[in-house]
Amino acid sequence: MTHFNRRDFLKTTSAGAAGLLLATPLLAAKTVPAGAAAENNTTLRFRQIHLDFHTSEHITGIGEGFDPEEFASTLKKAAVNSVTAFGRCHHGYIYFDTKAFPERHHPHLKRNLLKEQIEACHKRDIRVPIYTTIQWDHFTARQHPEWLVLDDQGKPVGTPIYEPGFYRNVCVHSGYGTFLKAHLKEMFETVPVDGLFLDIVKVLDCSCPACRAGMEKQKLEPALPADRLKYATKMMTDWKNEMTAFIRAMDKDCTIFYNGGHVGPPIRQTLPTYTHLELESLPSGGWGYLHFPLTSRYARTLNKDFMGMTGKFHTSWGDFHSLKNPAALQFECFTMLAMAGKCSVGDQLHPNGKIDQATYDLIGSVYREVEKKEPWCQGARAVTEIAVMSPEEFQAGVRLPEASMGVIRMLQEGGHQFDIVDSQTDLAGYKVVVLPDVIPVSAALNAKLEAFLGRGGALIASYKSGLGETGDAFALKALGVDYVGDAPYSPDFIVPSGPLGEGLPKTELVMYSKGLEVKARAGAKVLADAVVPYFNRTYQHFSSHRHTPSAGKPGYPAVVQQGKSIYFVHPLFTQYNQNAPRWCKQLFLNALSTLLPEPLVRVKGPSTLIATLNEQAAENRRIVHLLHYVPEHRGKDFDVLEDVIPLYNLPVSVQTPRKVRQVTLVPQNVPLKYEQKGNRIEFILPELNGHQMIAVQG
C-alpha cells in the first residue's frame, strides 16, 4: 500500500521532484482499445479486508502458524465477505507455488499459502482478490538496478540504499514490464483469481535508459521536464490499457484496480481500465479526515462502484500490534456508507500467518453493524444539488488543495449535499456550482458555465476563480466584475449587512488573506465593500502586534452579485482551511442561502454533525445519514477519535419528490412521527449516537 510523508502529500511537486507522484493536467478520457475495457458484472461487497503481507526474507517460519479453518472462520465471524490476499509483496516475494520464478518465492515459506487462503475463504463465500506490487519491488531493485526509475540527475528514485524501506521505484517501461506479464500469467494459471489489486501505479518522472530511448523515438527532449511528464503520462496510460487487455485475455470477469493512493481528476484518462475504485484513505496514516470526503465525493460522480479503505492500525500500514479506537473505525466505515460506498479495512498478517483475534473482534464489532445497515445502502446513489469544481484539476501535483479542504469543511458543517466535480462533469441536475479560489476558466469551461446559468443554475466564485487562463482578466463575464489587480491592502475588512450578514455582528470583520481588486460592471450589485486599514504593515509603518486596524473607509468591492452569480474577492476557502474564521464560513453559507433557499436537508445541530442524503430508486425511498463523531488533535502527528458524543432531539427537514408513507429509523425499524409540508418532511430525531440512518419511504 501507499506510504508517504504527510508534508510531501500536501505540497506541490515539481516535474523533477525525486520520488514524488507527478499529478498531471486533466485530459479528455481516451478511447480504450478494443478488448481493453475493464467492465465486468461483479458487484463490490460491503465488508472487505485488505490484508497486507510485506514480509522480509530475514524472517523465518513464514506461514507456520497459518490454519486455514481458523483463518476463514475468524473472517466469517467478523462478518467479512471479501479479503484481498497477497500474491507478491513489496519485498518482491511470491506467496504461491511458482515454477516460473522460484528465486522470488519467499525463501522461508513451506506451504502454498495463497492457494490455501483462497480455498478456505471460497468455502465460506468470501471473495479473494489478489494483491501484487507494481512499482515497488525490493527484490527487483537489487537484482536489476538497470530497471530503476532515475531522476534527472541519474539517481534512483526512492529509498536511499543505506536506509530501510522498499520504496525504490521500478520502471514498468523497462524489462520489468515483461516480468510483470509473466508473473500475472502464472498467477492465473496457478490459483483462482477473483480480482486484482495492482499496487503503486503512478505517473513518474523517469530518465532511465528505456524511457530516454522512448522519448527520443517520439521526438521528445528528455532534458525538458515538460517533455518527460508528457511521455510519462502517455506511457502510463498505454501501459494500463495494455495490462487490462492482457488480463482480459486470460479472464473476462475478474475485478481490476490500479492503486496510486489517491483518486482525483487525472484518473479520467484511464478510467475505462478499472472495474471499480478503491479509495485508500487512512486518516491517521497521512491522508487526514478530509481526504476521504474529497475523493469519495468525486469518485461517486464517475459511474464506478467504489469502496473506501481505512486501516485497523493506530497509525498506518505496517503498524503491527496496534488497534484503532473503535469509535474511529465506526466513523470511518459508516462515512463510507453515507457517501454511497462500500467498506474496506486494512490489516497486516503476521509473518507466521496466524490471524489476530483481537483485530477481528474490533473489525467484527463494526462490520456486523455494517451488515445490518446494508439493506438501506444497496444500490444507493447520492442525492446532491451543489457541484464544487476541483482545484486539483488545475494545480499540478496538489492532491489536497487547500481551497478544496476549506470548501468541504464549510459545506459539511452547513449540512449541504454536494459533489466534487471536474470540468468534464455533466452539470445537469445541480442547482449551484462553486468555483473555490483558484479555478481558471477556459473558453470551453466558460461556455459550459454560461449554459448552466442559462438553464437557471446559480454560481459562487471566489478570488482568482473565473479569471481566464492567462490570469489577467475575467473570462467568466457572468460574475459581473472586471479585474484590476491584487488588492492594494491586506488584511482588509468586511462589514456584512442584509442577508449576507445573517448571524454575524455588524462590525468590521478581518479578511486575513490578500484578495483581488475588482470593479463591478454595470448592472452588478456590490453586496459588501472592503474597508481598508490606515496602511499596510511594513518595517516603515506598523501598528500593534499583528495588523493595522480599519480606517473606516471603503476601498473596493468585496462581494458582488450579478443575477444568480455571487463573487468574493478574497480566498475564503483557503483562509478557512488555514485557521477557520467563522465569519468566512458564514459569509459563504449566507450567500449560498440566497441562491439556494430550500436546500435538500436541514438539520438543527452542531457544526460537527455530518448529514448526507442517498436514494434507493428501486425501493422508492431516500435515506438520510446523520453522523456525529469529533476527531481531536490529541497528539502532534494526527487527529484521533476516541469517544462518541450523543445528540438528542434533532429537528430534521428533508426535501422529497413524492408523498411520504413512512419515516423510519433503520436498521432498528422504529417509526418516527413526521409532518409533510409540500415537498418537505419534518421530524425530530430523538437520539443520534454516532451514526443513524432514517428511511423516508415514498
ZAMARGU-4260 file (C-alpha; in steps of 0.2 Angstrom, whole numbers, plus 5000, padded with zeros to 4 digits):
<rodrens>
0) 5000/5000/5000 | 5005/5018/4998 | 5016/5026/5011 | 5021/5044/5012 | 5026/5059/5022
5) 5011/5070/5025 | 5021/5086/5021 | 5025/5078/5004 | 5007/5073/5001 | 5000/5090/5004
10) 5014/5100/4995 | 5015/5104/4976 | 5028/5093/4967 | 5038/5099/4953 | 5041/5089/4937
15) 5059/5084/4943 | 5055/5081/4961 | 5063/5064/4965 | 5051/5050/4972 | 5035/5060/4972
20) 5020/5057/4961 | 5018/5069/4946 | 5000/5074/4945 | 4995/5078/4928 | 4984/5091/4920
25) 4966/5084/4916 | 4965/5077/4899 | 4950/5070/4890 | 4946/5052/4893 | 4954/5042/4880
30) 4945/5028/4870 | 4952/5012/4876 | 4957/5000/4863 | 4945/4985/4859 | 4947/4972/4872
35) 4955/4983/4885 | 4939/4989/4894 | 4939/4983/4912 | 4920/4982/4914 | 4913/4967/4922
40) 4897/4962/4931 | 4904/4960/4949 | 4896/4970/4962 | 4908/4975/4976 | 4904/4968/4993
45) 4902/4979/5008 | 4913/4971/5021 | 4931/4969/5014 | 4948/4967/5022 | 4964/4972/5013
50) 4977/4960/5021 | 4995/4966/5019 | 5009/4953/5019 | 5025/4963/5016 | 5037/4950/5023
55) 5056/4951/5024 | 5067/4937/5018 | 5076/4938/5035 | 5061/4931/5045 | 5059/4913/5046
60) 5044/4902/5049 | 5033/4911/5036 | 5016/4904/5037 | 5019/4891/5050 | 5005/4897/5061
65) 4993/4898/5047 | 4977/4887/5050 | 4965/4888/5035 | 4950/4884/5046 | 4954/4897/5059
70) 4958/4910/5046 | 4942/4909/5036 | 4931/4906/5051 | 4938/4921/5060 | 4935/4932/5045
75) 4917/4925/5044 | 4914/4928/5062 | 4919/4946/5059 | 4906/4947/5045 | 4920/4949/5032
80) 4914/4944/5015 | 4930/4949/5004 | 4948/4949/5008 | 4962/4954/4997 | 4977/4942/4999
85) 4994/4943/4994 | 5002/4935/4978 | 5018/4946/4979 | 5023/4959/4991 | 5034/4975/4991
90) 5049/4964/4996 | 5046/4956/4979 | 5042/4939/4986 | 5029/4927/4979 | 5017/4918/4991
95) 5010/4904/4980 | 5019/4889/4972 | 5029/4897/4957 | 5038/4887/4944 | 5042/4902/4933
100) 5051/4912/4947 | 5057/4900/4960 | 5070/4913/4965 | 5056/4925/4970 | 5047/4913/4981
105) 5049/4918/4999 | 5064/4908/5005 | 5056/4903/5021 | 5038/4899/5015 | 5035/4880/5015
110) 5017/4880/5010 | 5006/4886/4996 | 4999/4900/5007 | 4989/4910/4994 | 4980/4895/4987
115) 4976/4889/5005 | 4969/4906/5009 | 4958/4906/4994 | 4951/4889/4996 | 4947/4891/5014
120) 4938/4908/5010 | 4929/4902/4995 | 4921/4888/5005 | 4913/4901/5016 | 4908/4913/5001
125) 4922/4925/5005 | 4929/4933/4989 | 4948/4934/4987 | 4955/4947/4976 | 4974/4945/4974
130) 4987/4959/4978 | 5003/4961/4968 | 5015/4975/4969 | 5020/4985/4953 | 5032/5000/4955
135) 5039/4995/4972 | 5049/4978/4972 | 5064/4977/4983 | 5070/4960/4975 | 5069/4968/4958
140) 5078/4984/4963 | 5093/4974/4970 | 5093/4962/4955 | 5090/4974/4941 | 5096/4991/4945
145) 5095/4995/4926 | 5076/4994/4928 | 5075/5008/4942 | 5067/5024/4939 | 5080/5038/4938
150) 5078/5056/4941 | 5085/5070/4930 | 5102/5068/4939 | 5103/5050/4935 | 5099/5045/4953
155) 5087/5031/4958 | 5071/5037/4964 | 5065/5032/4982 | 5073/5024/4997 | 5092/5028/4998
160) 5102/5012/4998 | 5108/5013/5016 | 5091/5017/5023 | 5077/5004/5027 | 5062/5003/5015
165) 5057/4996/4999 | 5052/5012/4991 | 5064/5012/4976 | 5053/5014/4961 | 5055/5001/4946
170) 5050/5007/4929 | 5037/4997/4921 | 5043/5003/4903 | 5059/4994/4906 | 5062/4975/4905
175) 5052/4974/4921 | 5036/4975/4911 | 5040/4959/4903 | 5042/4951/4920 | 5025/4958/4926
180) 5015/4950/4912 | 5024/4933/4915 | 5020/4934/4934 | 5002/4938/4931 | 5000/4924/4918
185) 5007/4911/4930 | 4996/4918/4944 | 4980/4915/4933 | 4987/4898/4929 | 4990/4893/4947
190) 4976/4900/4958 | 4958/4906/4956 | 4958/4925/4953 | 4943/4934/4959 | 4951/4951/4956
195) 4967/4960/4955 | 4974/4974/4966 | 4989/4981/4957 | 4998/4992/4969 | 5009/5008/4967
200) 5004/5013/4949 | 5009/5031/4947 | 5015/5043/4933 | 5033/5046/4937 | 5046/5057/4930
205) 5059/5044/4924 | 5075/5046/4915 | 5080/5028/4914 | 5088/5021/4898 | 5072/5014/4892
210) 5062/5030/4895 | 5076/5041/4887 | 5076/5030/4872 | 5057/5030/4871 | 5057/5049/4872
215) 5070/5051/4858 | 5059/5039/4847 | 5044/5050/4850 | 5054/5066/4846 | 5054/5072/4864
220) 5068/5080/4873 | 5072/5070/4889 | 5081/5085/4896 | 5065/5095/4897 | 5053/5092/4912
225) 5038/5095/4902 | 5043/5083/4889 | 5047/5070/4902 | 5030/5072/4910 | 5021/5071/4893
230) 5030/5055/4890 | 5027/5048/4907 | 5008/5052/4906 | 5006/5044/4889 | 5016/5029/4893
235) 5007/5025/4909 | 4990/5027/4900 | 4996/5015/4887 | 5003/5003/4900 | 4986/5002/4909
240) 4977/4999/4893 | 4989/4986/4888 | 4989/4977/4905 | 4970/4977/4906 | 4969/4970/4889
245) 4982/4957/4894 | 4971/4952/4909 | 4955/4952/4900 | 4963/4939/4888 | 4965/4927/4902
250) 4949/4931/4912 | 4934/4941/4907 | 4926/4943/4924 | 4939/4947/4937 | 4940/4964/4945
255) 4954/4976/4941 | 4960/4991/4951 | 4977/5001/4949 | 4981/5009/4966 | 4991/5026/4967
260) 4985/5030/4984 | 4973/5044/4978 | 4959/5046/4966 | 4956/5063/4958 | 4953/5071/4941
265) 4968/5064/4932 | 4961/5046/4933 | 4949/5051/4919 | 4962/5047/4906 | 4962/5029/4911
270) 4946/5026/4920 | 4940/5013/4907 | 4954/5001/4913 | 4947/5000/4930 | 4932/4989/4935
275) 4929/4999/4951 | 4938/5011/4963 | 4946/5009/4980 | 4949/5025/4989 | 4964/5022/5000
280) 4962/5034/5014 | 4969/5031/5032 | 4965/5046/5042 | 4980/5043/5054 | 4992/5037/5040
285) 4994/5054/5032 | 4978/5056/5022 | 4969/5065/5036 | 4950/5066/5039 | 4946/5077/5025
290) 4954/5066/5011 | 4940/5053/5010 | 4926/5066/5009 | 4936/5074/4995 | 4939/5058/4985
295) 4923/5050/4988 | 4913/5065/4983 | 4922/5065/4967 | 4923/5046/4964 | 4904/5044/4965
300) 4902/5055/4950 | 4912/5043/4939 | 4899/5029/4937 | 4910/5016/4945 | 4907/5006/4960
305) 4919/5011/4974 | 4924/5007/4992 | 4933/5017/5005 | 4949/5010/5013 | 4954/5014/5030
310) 4965/5003/5042 | 4964/4994/5059 | 4981/5002/5063 | 4983/5016/5076 | 4994/5025/5063
315) 4997/5017/5046 | 5002/5002/5036 | 5014/4990/5045 | 5010/4996/5062 | 5010/4979/5070
320) 5001/4975/5086 | 4991/4991/5086 | 4972/4994/5086 | 4962/5009/5080 | 4950/5016/5093
325) 4933/5008/5090 | 4924/5025/5088 | 4936/5030/5074 | 4933/5014/5065 | 4914/5016/5066
330) 4915/5034/5060 | 4927/5029/5045 | 4916/5014/5039 | 4899/5022/5042 | 4905/5038/5032
335) 4909/5026/5018 | 4891/5020/5018 | 4885/5038/5020 | 4895/5043/5004 | 4886/5028/4995
340) 4902/5017/4995 | 4907/5000/5001 | 4919/4997/5016 | 4937/4990/5016 | 4948/4989/5032
345) 4967/4987/5030 | 4976/4974/5041 | 4993/4965/5040 | 4995/4947/5043 | 5009/4942/5055
350) 5024/4933/5046 | 5019/4917/5055 | 5002/4918/5046 | 4992/4917/5062 | 4977/4928/5061
355) 4975/4940/5076 | 4959/4938/5085 | 4959/4955/5094 | 4960/4963/5077 | 4944/4954/5070
360) 4935/4957/5087 | 4937/4975/5083 | 4933/4974/5064 | 4919/4962/5068 | 4911/4974/5080
365) 4909/4987/5066 | 4906/4975/5051 | 4892/4967/5060 | 4884/4984/5061 | 4888/4987/5043
370) 4879/4971/5038 | 4863/4977/5047 | 4864/4993/5038 | 4867/4986/5020 | 4849/4984/5015
375) 4847/5003/5015 | 4864/5005/5006 | 4862/4993/4992 | 4861/5002/4975 | 4860/5019/4984
380) 4866/5034/4975 | 4870/5051/4982 | 4856/5065/4980 | 4866/5081/4978 | 4862/5099/4972
385) 4879/5108/4973 | 4894/5105/4962 | 4911/5110/4968 | 4924/5112/4955 | 4940/5103/4960
390) 4956/5114/4961 | 4966/5098/4959 | 4962/5098/4941 | 4971/5115/4939 | 4985/5113/4952
395) 4998/5100/4946 | 5004/5089/4959 | 4992/5095/4973 | 4982/5081/4979 | 4973/5090/4994
400) 4971/5108/4988 | 4968/5120/5002 | 4953/5128/4994 | 4946/5110/4992 | 4948/5107/5011
405) 4941/5123/5015 | 4925/5122/5005 | 4922/5104/5010 | 4923/5109/5029 | 4911/5124/5026
410) 4898/5113/5016 | 4899/5098/5028 | 4897/5110/5043 | 4882/5118/5034 | 4874/5101/5031
415) 4874/5103/5012 | 4873/5090/4999 | 4887/5092/4986 | 4899/5083/4975 | 4917/5087/4969
420) 4917/5088/4950 | 4929/5092/4936 | 4927/5102/4920 | 4921/5087/4911 | 4907/5083/4923
425) 4889/5085/4917 | 4881/5099/4927 | 4863/5094/4923 | 4854/5091/4939 | 4865/5103/4950
430) 4857/5119/4956 | 4873/5128/4961 | 4891/5127/4955 | 4905/5133/4967 | 4922/5138/4960
435) 4934/5139/4975 | 4948/5152/4975 | 4959/5145/4961 | 4948/5139/4946 | 4954/5146/4929
440) 4941/5147/4916 | 4945/5141/4898 | 4934/5145/4884 | 4926/5128/4885 | 4923/5129/4903
445) 4916/5147/4901 | 4903/5141/4888 | 4898/5126/4900 | 4896/5138/4915 | 4886/5151/4905
450) 4875/5137/4898 | 4872/5131/4916 | 4867/5148/4921 | 4856/5150/4906 | 4846/5134/4912
455) 4843/5143/4929 | 4858/5137/4938 | 4867/5148/4951 | 4886/5151/4954 | 4898/5156/4968
460) 4916/5160/4964 | 4930/5167/4975 | 4947/5176/4972 | 4955/5170/4956 | 4941/5159/4950
465) 4933/5165/4935 | 4949/5173/4928 | 4955/5167/4911 | 4969/5155/4909 | 4982/5170/4907
470) 4976/5176/4924 | 4974/5195/4919 | 4956/5196/4915 | 4939/5188/4920 | 4934/5176/4906
475) 4918/5172/4916 | 4908/5188/4912 | 4893/5181/4922 | 4902/5186/4938 | 4899/5205/4934
480) 4917/5211/4938 | 4932/5217/4929 | 4950/5213/4935 | 4961/5227/4942 | 4974/5218/4951
485) 4980/5212/4968 | 4971/5221/4982 | 4981/5236/4987 | 4978/5232/5006 | 4980/5216/5016
490) 4972/5212/5028 | 4957/5222/5024 | 4939/5221/5032 | 4921/5217/5028 | 4906/5224/5036
495) 4892/5212/5032 | 4874/5218/5030 | 4857/5212/5024 | 4855/5193/5020 | 4874/5192/5018
500) 4877/5197/5036 | 4864/5185/5044 | 4870/5178/5060 | 4885/5190/5060 | 4889/5206/5070
505) 4888/5222/5061 | 4906/5227/5063 | 4922/5226/5053 | 4927/5208/5051 | 4945/5205/5046
510) 4950/5196/5030 | 4967/5189/5033 | 4972/5184/5016 | 4975/5196/5002 | 4962/5196/4989
515) 4960/5205/4972 | 4954/5222/4967 | 4939/5222/4955 | 4927/5234/4948 | 4909/5230/4947
520) 4901/5230/4930 | 4886/5240/4925 | 4871/5230/4932 | 4880/5221/4945 | 4877/5224/4964
525) 4890/5227/4977 | 4884/5217/4992 | 4899/5222/5003 | 4914/5233/5001 | 4931/5230/5008
530) 4935/5243/5021 | 4954/5247/5021 | 4966/5249/5035 | 4976/5265/5038 | 4991/5257/5030
535) 4999/5241/5026 | 5011/5234/5039 | 5029/5236/5034 | 5045/5240/5044 | 5042/5258/5039
540) 5025/5260/5047 | 5016/5247/5058 | 5004/5247/5072 | 5002/5235/5087 | 5006/5216/5086
545) 4998/5210/5070 | 4990/5221/5058 | 4984/5239/5056 | 4966/5241/5061 | 4952/5248/5050
550) 4952/5266/5045 | 4934/5265/5042 | 4935/5269/5023 | 4928/5258/5010 | 4941/5254/4996
555) 4934/5242/4983 | 4921/5229/4981 | 4922/5214/4992 | 4907/5204/4987 | 4897/5207/4970
560) 4881/5199/4964 | 4875/5199/4946 | 4859/5189/4943 | 4862/5172/4951 | 4881/5173/4952
565) 4890/5179/4968 | 4908/5183/4968 | 4920/5185/4983 | 4937/5194/4980 | 4945/5185/4995
570) 4952/5167/4995 | 4938/5162/5008 | 4941/5143/5006 | 4959/5143/5008 | 4958/5155/5023
575) 4945/5144/5031 | 4957/5129/5029 | 4971/5139/5037 | 4963/5145/5053 | 4944/5143/5051
580) 4937/5161/5054 | 4918/5158/5057 | 4913/5174/5048 | 4921/5167/5032 | 4911/5152/5033
585) 4895/5162/5037 | 4898/5174/5023 | 4899/5159/5011 | 4884/5150/5018 | 4873/5166/5018
590) 4877/5169/5000 | 4873/5151/4996 | 4857/5153/5006 | 4851/5167/4995 | 4854/5156/4979
595) 4848/5140/4987 | 4834/5145/4999 | 4827/5127/5000 | 4842/5115/5002 | 4839/5096/5002
600) 4842/5094/5020 | 4841/5105/5035 | 4847/5099/5052 | 4847/5110/5068 | 4863/5103/5077
605) 4881/5107/5080 | 4893/5111/5065 | 4902/5094/5070 | 4886/5085/5063 | 4888/5077/5045
610) 4872/5075/5035 | 4871/5065/5019 | 4856/5060/5008 | 4855/5045/4997 | 4842/5037/4986
615) 4837/5019/4983 | 4826/5021/4967 | 4821/5003/4966 | 4814/5004/4984 | 4806/5021/4981
620) 4815/5029/4996 | 4828/5041/5002 | 4840/5038/5016 | 4846/5051/5027 | 4863/5048/5036
625) 4867/5058/5051 | 4885/5056/5059 | 4892/5064/5074 | 4910/5060/5078 | 4923/5073/5083
630) 4941/5069/5079 | 4953/5078/5091 | 4971/5084/5089 | 4977/5075/5104 | 4994/5071/5098
635) 5005/5081/5086 | 5005/5068/5072 | 4987/5066/5068 | 4969/5068/5074 | 4961/5054/5084
640) 4944/5049/5088 | 4940/5040/5105 | 4923/5045/5111 | 4906/5045/5104 | 4896/5061/5110
645) 4877/5058/5108 | 4865/5071/5102 | 4847/5072/5107 | 4830/5079/5099 | 4837/5085/5082
650) 4825/5094/5071 | 4827/5087/5053 | 4819/5093/5037 | 4821/5084/5020 | 4815/5088/5003
655) 4806/5074/4995 | 4799/5072/4977 | 4784/5062/4982 | 4771/5059/4995 | 4779/5050/5010
660) 4771/5035/5018 | 4783/5032/5032 | 4798/5038/5041 | 4808/5025/5050 | 4824/5023/5060
665) 4834/5010/5052 | 4840/4996/5054 | 4831/4997/5071 | 4814/4998/5062 | 4807/5011/5073
670) 4794/5023/5065 | 4795/5042/5068 | 4781/5054/5068 | 4783/5067/5054 | 4774/5081/5046
675) 4774/5084/5027 | 4773/5102/5021 | 4773/5102/5002 | 4789/5095/4996 | 4797/5094/5013
680) 4795/5082/5028 | 4800/5087/5045 | 4803/5076/5060 | 4813/5075/5077 | 4827/5063/5079
685) 4826/5058/5097 | 4844/5052/5098 | 4860/5052/5087 | 4873/5040/5095 | 4887/5041/5082
690) 4878/5036/5066 | 4859/5035/5062 | 4850/5031/5046 | 4832/5037/5043 | 4822/5029/5029
695) 4810/5041/5020 | 4798/5029/5011 | 4788/5035/4996
</rodrens>
